[in-house]
């Protein structure tokens, strides 16, 4: 025998437990926003709510987290989650994002209870700069005294070549 019975919203009494969006909730007398003849699964009298496993199928639609919901839960912009899905596809790769539970067109959805998988996945991401990246600029170092002397000697040794190049340049100007 099932722990639930099918009744209409009009049959609910304050304090009755029923399934709403896949969760067991207590009816507080407030309007549910549905017509009174809408059927619901009410917990049978005498059954302790804490001992009941809510079945997956009760006719109510399941709520899934979209990209924006995942982003809000993780405290990052929506574009970041979109970029993660593009960079770390759920069906291939080294560090794939959690596999979605639903897909409608191009929209992905994850069950609400799987947000901890996202947090674990994010904690396991490689740190900043992992994988190389752009090389850092090399800062020019100051030359030693010996290097300065060597450069001066080289400059003096090349003086005759510089003078020859200057003479050729003057001749070309005169010829043209």
WOCOR-V258937 format. One record per backbone hydrogen bond with DSSP energy under -1.0 kcal/mol. CO is the residue of the C=O (numbers start at 1). NH is the residue of the N-H. If there is no record, write none. Layout:
BEGIN
[[CO,NH] [CO,NH]]
END
This chain:
BEGIN
[[3,44] [5,42] [7,40] [8,11] [9,12] [13,16] [16,27] [17,43] [18,25] [20,23] [23,20] [25,18] [27,15] [35,38] [36,10] [38,9] [40,7] [41,19] [42,5] [44,47] [48,51] [49,52] [65,110] [66,70] [67,71] [68,72] [69,73] [70,74] [71,75] [71,76] [77,81] [78,82] [79,83] [80,84] [81,85] [82,86] [83,87] [84,88] [88,97] [102,109] [104,107] [107,104] [109,101] [109,102] [110,65] [111,114] [112,115] [114,118] [115,119] [116,120] [117,121] [118,122] [119,123] [120,124] [122,125] [127,130] [129,132] [131,133] [144,148] [145,149] [146,150] [147,151] [148,152] [149,153] [150,154] [151,155] [152,156] [153,157] [154,158] [156,159] [158,162] [159,163] [160,164] [161,165] [162,166] [163,167] [164,168] [165,169] [166,170] [167,171] [168,172] [169,173] [170,174] [171,175] [172,176]]
END
